[in-house]
Amino acid sequence: MTRSILGNINRRTLLQGAGMLAAAGLIGVGPARAAEPRKGGHLILGIDNASSADRIDPASYYESYAYYVGRQIFDTLTDLNEDGSLRPALAESWEPRDGARTWVFKLRNGVQFHNGKELTPEDVIYSINHHRGEDSKSAGKGYLLSVSKIEKTGDNEVTFTLSEPNADFSYLLGEVYFGISPDGANFDDGIGTGPFILEDFQPGVRTLTRRNPNYWDSTRGHVDSVETVAYNDSTARVAALISGAVHFINNVEPRIGERIASNPALALHREPDRRIILFVGRSDQGPFQNPDVRLALKYAIDRQQILSSVLLDTGSVAYDNPIFPSNRYFASDLPKRPYDPERALHHWKKAGYDGKVVLSASDGATFAGALDAAQLYQASAEKAGIPFEVERVPADGYWTNTWLKKPFFPSLWAARPTADAMLSLIYLSDAPWNESGWKNPAFDQLVISARAELDEDKRKQLYHDAQQLIVEENSSIIPAYTDLISASTSKLRGFTVIPGQVGPRTAATSWFES
C-alpha cells in the first residue's frame, strides 16, 4: 500500500479504518451554513491534478485543478441548483422549439466582463464556436456535434439550431468547458464574467484571483481573493491542511479521512455517488482489439478487493457501466461479472494473444490509490494465468503523455448532470474524449435517438440498450463508483454538494466564519 502521513498502514488497519469512517463523520457533509455569508478573507485551496501543461482556456481543461480555476473566472449560460436541477446563469431563460431541435436563450442584462465590456450575443457565439472547430481538442466538442447553427436572433437572444432534437441541451451548456469570454478574446487571458478576476497564473504551481466587484450574482463571491495551489501529492495536500497552509483540499484518501474528521479544527465533506474509476483499454490498438481479451480482463479483476482495500468501501462495486445507480436511467439488470479466474483464463486462451498486458499507472494523476489498485489488478490477473505488468509513469504530464497514448491506463470521470452528457463525452464514436477508441454505430444511434425521445419509457429503454452495449463490448473496465471526499478548516462555510456538476464552485460559495 502507499505511504501516508499516518506512516505504514497494513491491510488490517485499512479495514478497521473503513468502519471508522462512518463513526468519524464521513457520512455527512461538512458544517452547516449560517444564514448570512460573511465577506472578506483570503481563501487558499490545495487542489490535485495540476500540470505544467495547464492553461486558462476552457477548451484545454482535463482535470480537477483546471476545473476549480475555470469556475472562478468564467460563467456558463446555465448552472445547477444544489439538488441538481437547472438554474439560470448568463442566460436568464431558455426555450426549446421544434421538438427540441431549436433552443432559444435569453441573455441576462447588464452582465460585465472583467475588462468592463458588457455581455452580448456575439460573445456567446464566439465562445461556443471556440469548441466546434475542426482542430478543436475540447472535451465540449462532442456535446456540440449536433449544433448546425448558432445565431443572434435579438439584442439579447441567441438561438441554437440542432441537426437532431436534444431534450437535455440546456444542461450541456452549463458544463465547465463552455465558459464565456468576449468576442475575439484570447481565452488564455482569462477574461470572463465570473466571481473572481485572474491576477496571476503559474501552470502546475498556483493561480491567484481577486473578487469581481461587479459580479452579477450577489449570492456568490464572498472572499476577497483566492489562491489555488497545486498539491498533486495526497500526503502533502493533507499535511498542508493540517498545518493551516491551505483552507480546503480536494480528493482526500479514505484511509486517512477518520483522522481529519476527529480533528475539531477540520471538517470532512463526502459527496456520494460522484465518480467512476476506470482501467481503459484502447480497443483500436494492442490486445484490446480482441473482444476475448476484453472479456478476460473483465473477469480477471477483483472489484470488491479494490473497493475494500483501496477505497475503504467509500463507494460501491461497478460492473463496467458508466451510468451511476442514482441516475434515473441506470440499468440495474445488466450482466455482472464477478472475479472469475477460470473464465478469465478461458477467454485469454481463446483470444490467442501471446504477449502481456501492460497497465501504465501513476499515483497523483487520476484517483487516489490508482497505483495500488493497478497492482491489485495485476495480482488477480496473474492468479488467473494472464501475464500482466504495471508500468509506473510520472504524474506530471499524465494527461498529455499517457492518457490516450498508451494502450492501457487508469482514468477517472465525475458524474454528469444527464446520462447523455456522460455517454456523449467518452463513448460516442466521434467524441473527442473517446478514450477507449471504441466505435459502435449501433450504440451511437441509441444515444442520438434517446436524446430526441420525449416519451420517458421509450427513452429509458434506449439508454438501457446503450448501457448494455458498453458493458458487453466496450474495452473499459470500471471496477467501482466512488465517493468524492474533501476537507477544510472548520471555519470555512458555504461548501455545497451539487450532484452532476463538473468543476466545483467551492471558491464562489465559500466564506469564513468570524
N, C-alpha and C positions, 0 to 999 in steps of 0.2 A: 504493500500500500504506500501511498505518498506520505511525505512528512509534512506536519503542520506545526503551528505554534504550540500544540499540546505535546509535541515530541513524537516518539514512535507509538503508533496506535495499532494494536493487533486486532485480529478478527473478533475476539470476544468483546473487546472494548467497543468496537464498531457496532456490534449487535446490541450491546447494552445501551449505547447511545441512541439507537433507533427508538427504544422505549422512552428514553429521557426527553426526546424532542417534544412529545406531546405534553409531558409534565412541565417542561421548561417554557412553554408558550408558543411553540411553533404552530399551534392550532389556530391562533388568532392572527390579527393583522395590526400590529403596532399600537401606539397610543391613540386614543380618541381625539378628534379635533375640537378645539374650543370654538365658540360661536363666531368670534371675530378675529381674523388673522392680524398679526402684528407686522408692521412694516419695519424694514431695516435689517442690517447684518450682512455678513459676507459668507455665503454658503460654499463649502468645499465638498465636491463629490469625488469619490475614488471609484473609477469605472474600469472594467476589463475590456479585452478585445480591441485595444488600441494598436495602431500600426504606424510606422513611419511613412507608409503609403496613403494614410488617411487624407481626405480632402473635405472641404466645406460643401462642395457641390452635392446636392441630394442624389444626383444620378450615380454617384460613386459609393453610396452607403452600402456597407457589407455587414456590419455587426454593431453590437451594443454601444460602444463608445461614440461612434458617429451618430447613432440614433439619439442618444442623450443630448449631444451638442445640437443636432439639427432641430430638435423640438424647442430649443431655447431661442433659436434665431428665426426660424421660418414658421409660418402658419399654412394650413391647408384649407380647402374650400369647406370641408365638413370635418366633424370631430365626433368623439364618443362621450356619452354620459358615463357615470360611474357604473351603471347597470348594463353597459354595452350597447345601449340604444343610440341612435344617431342624433347629433345636435348641430345647430348652425355654427359656423366659424366665419371664414371670409365670405362665404355665401350665406345670406340670411334666410333664404328659402330656395327650394328646387321643386321641379315638377316633371314627372315622366309623361311623355306623349307618344301617340302612335304605337301603343302596346309596348312601351319602354324602349323603342328604337330611337327616340329623341328625348334628350334631357335638357331642360332649361334652368339655369342657375341665375338667381338674382343676387348681385353682389352687395355687400354691406356698404353703406355710405360713410364717407369721412375717414376711412382707414388710411393711415400714412405708413409709408416705408421708412426705414431708419434714416434715409437720406432726405426725408421730407416730402418726397413725391407721393401723390395720392393714388390709391389703387384704382385701376381701370380694367376693362375687359381685355385690352391689349396685353396687359401684364399677365393675366391668366392664360391667354392663348399662347404667348411666348413661353411661359414656364412649363405648361403641359406638353407643348410640342418639343421641348428640350429632350423629352424621353422617347419621342417617336421616330427619331432619325434612323436612317438605315444603319449607321455605325454606332448607335447608342448601345451601351452596355448596362443601362439602368435596369434594376430589378423591376421598376414600374413599367417597363416597356411591354411586358406580357399582358398587363392589365388593359393596355390601350390598343391592342391589336385590332379590336373591332371598331375603333373610332375611325370613321371615314372623313369627318369634317368637324372643325371647331371654328365657330364664327361669332362675331359681335352682332347681337340682334337687338340692341338697345343701349342707352347710355350706361346702364349698369347691369347689363344682361349678357350672358354667354350661353350659347347653345351647342350642345354636342350631338352630332348625328352618328349613329352606330350602324354597322353593316348587319347586325342581328340584335334582337332585343336582349337587354340585360337588366333584370329586375333589381340587382344589387349595385348598380353602377355608382350611385351616390355614396355608398360605403367605401368604394375603392378610392375615391378622390380624397379621402381622409388619411390615406397611408402616408407615412413619413417621407417617402420619396417625392411627393408632389407638393413640396414647399414652393411658395410663390415669391418670385423676385421681379424687379422692374423689367419692362420690355427692353431687350438689348443688353441687359447687365451681365457681367461675368459672375456666375454663381459662386465661384470660389472667393469672391469679395464678401460674401455673406450679408448682402443687403436684403433683409426680409421685413416682415411686419410683426415678427414675434415679440414675446415679452422681454427679450434681452437683446442687446446690441453687441456685436462682435468687437472686442478690443484687441485680442491677441490670440494667434493660433500657432502652436508648435506641434506639428504632426507626431503622434506617438509619445508626446510628453504632457502637454497641458493646453487648455483653452480657457480664455478669460472673457467673460461677458459682463455687461452692466445693464441695470434695469432701464427699459424703454419708458421714458416719462410720458410718451404719447400713446401708450398701448390702449387699444380699443376695448379690452375686456378687463374691467376693474376687479374681477374675482381672481385674477391671476397676476403673477409677477410681484411678489411681496418683498423679497430680499433685495438689497441694493446691488449686489454683484454675485456672480457665480464663477467659481474656479473648478473646472473639470479636469482632474488629474488622472493620468494613465497609470493604472496598477494592474498589470496583467497577471502577476503572481498572486494567487489566492492568499498565501500566508502573509505577504507584505500588505495586502489590502486589509485584512483583519487587524494586523498589528497597527496600521495607520488609524483605524477607527478606535481601537482601544487606547492608543496614546493621545488621541484628540487631534491628530494631524488632519483628519477629514471628519465630516459630519454625517456622511452617508456612503455606504458601499453597496454594490450590486453583487449578485451571484455568490452568495455565501455557501460554502460547502456544508452539507448536512452534518458531517461528523463533528463540527465544532459549533454548531448552532446552539446547543444547550449551554455552552459556556457564555455565549453572548447574552442569551435570554436570562441567565441567572445574575447578570450584572445590572444593578438598578440604574446605572448611568446610561445604559444602552437599551435599544428596543429592536426586536426582531420582527420582520414582516414576511409573511408567507402568502404567495399567490398560487392557489391550487390550479391544477389542470392548465398549465401555462405554456409548456414547451414539449417538443419531442426531441429525443436524441436518436441519431441515425448512424449507421455504417453504410456508406454509399458505394456501391459497385458500379462502375461505368459499363453500361450494357453495350456500348459501342466499341469496347476495347478489352483486350486480355481475356481472362477466363469467364468474365461475366457476360460475354456474348452467348454463352451456352446456358439455356434455361435450366439444365440439370445442375450446373454449378450454383446457380441462384438458389435452387431448392435445397441443395446440400448445405449451403451456408445458413439458410433459414432454420434448418433442423439442427445445425451444429452450434448454435448459440444458446447458452443457458441464461435466459432473460431474467428469471427470478433471482439468480445469483447476482447479476449486475444490479438489479433493483435493490436487493438487500445489502450487498457488500459495499457498493459504491455510492448508491443514492440513499441508503439507510431507510428504505421504504417511504421516502417522501415523493410518492408518485404511484403509478400502477403499471403493471405489465402491459405492453402493447404488442400486437402481432402484425406489424408491418402496415398498419392503417394510419395515415397521417391526420385523419379527421378525429378530433377529440371526443371522448364519450359525452361531454357536456353539450356538444353541438346537436341541434335538433335533427340533423340529417345523418348522425352517426349510425352505421350499420352494425348492429350488435351480433348478427347471426353469421358472420363470415368465419371461414376456417381459422382455427387457432393451432399453430404449430409449436408444441412444447419441445423442449430439448430431447432429441431422439438420435443418439449416436448411430444406431443401426440404419435408420432411414437416411441419415446424412451420408454415411459411407456408401449406401446403395446408390444414391443419386450421383455421388462423386465418381464412383466406378463407371456408372452409366454414361457420364459425361466424357470419359476417356481422356481427360486433361492430365498431362504428365508433368506439369510444373507445380509451383507452390503459390499459395495466396499470400500477397504482401499487403498488409494494412499499414498505411502511413499515418501515424497519430502523433499528437502533441498535447501537452498539458498547457492550459492558459490560452488556447486558441478557440476551442469550441465550448465544451461543457466541463465543469469541474470534475476531475476524475476520469477524463477521457482516456488517458494512458493506462490507468488501472483497468478500465473497462475493456480496452483493447487487449490487454494481457490476459484477462479472464476469458475473453473470446478465443484467444489463441489456445489456452489450455483446454477449453471444452472442445474446440475443433480438432486439436491434436489427439485428444482422447477418442474422437470418432475416426481417427485414421487419416485426417486431412492435413497435408503439410501446410503449415501456417506460420508466417513470420510477421513480427511487428517492427516496422521501421520508425524510429523516433526522429521527428522532424522539428525544426525550430518553430516557436510560437509566432515570432515576428515574421510577417510576410506570409503566414499560413494561407490567407485567403487569396493571395496572388500567385504563390508558388506551389501549393499543394492541392487546394480545393479546385476541382475541375481538371487538374493537370495529372494527378496520379490516378491509377485505376481503382483504388480502394482507399477510402478515407472517412473519418468521423465528420459529422455535421450536426447542426443544431438549428431548429426553427421554432419561433414563437407562434402561439396561436394567432390566427387571423379572425377578423370580425365575421366572416362568412365562409362557407365551405368553398365557394367559387374562388375566393381570394387565395386560399391555400393551394387548391388544385391548379389554378391558372399560373401561379407563381413558379412552381417547381416540377410540374408533371406534364403539362401540355407539350406536344412535340416541338413547337416553336417558341416555348417560353425561354427568355434569356437566361434564366437560372434553372434550366432543366438539368440539374446536377447529375442525374443518373444517365443522361443521354438516351433515355427511353423514348421511343417514338411508336405510338399506337393509335392509328386513325380511328378505331372504334371508341377508344377512350376519349379522344378529342371530341368526337361527335356527341358523346354522352354529356360532357361538360358544357359544350355550347348549347345543346338542347335544354339542359337543366337551367341555364341562365335565363332562357326565354320562357320557360314554362311557368305559368301563373297558377295552375292547378296544383295545390300543395301535395296531394297524394302522388300525382304523376311525377312531380319534381323530386320527391323523396325517393321514388323508385329509380329514377335516373342517377341520382347521387349514390344510391345503394350499388347499382351496377358498376359505376365508375370506381368506387372503393374496392369492389370485388376484383376488378381487373388489376388494380395496384397490388393488392395482397397476393394474388395468384401469379402475376407475371413480372412485376417491376423488380429491379435489381437492388433496391434499397432494403436494408434490414433495419427495422425500427423496434428496438427492444423495450422501450419504456416511454410513457408520458411522465413528465416530471413537474414538480412544483418549482416555482422561482422564489428563492429566498434572498432577501436583502436585509440590511441592518442600518441603524442610525443611532445618533445620540438621542436620548430620551427627551431632550429639549426641542427636537425638531418635530414640528407638527405639519399636518396637511398632506401626509403621504396617502395616496389613493391607489386602489387596485382597480384597473379598468380592463375587464375581460376583452381579449381580442385586439387590444391596442399595441401596435409595434412602435417603439420609441416612447419610453416613459416620460411623463410630464412632471417629473419629480421637482425640477428646478422651478417650474411655473407655479406649482400648487403649494410648495413648502414654505414654512415660516418658523421663526424661532420663538419659543415661549420665553417670556421675560423672566 
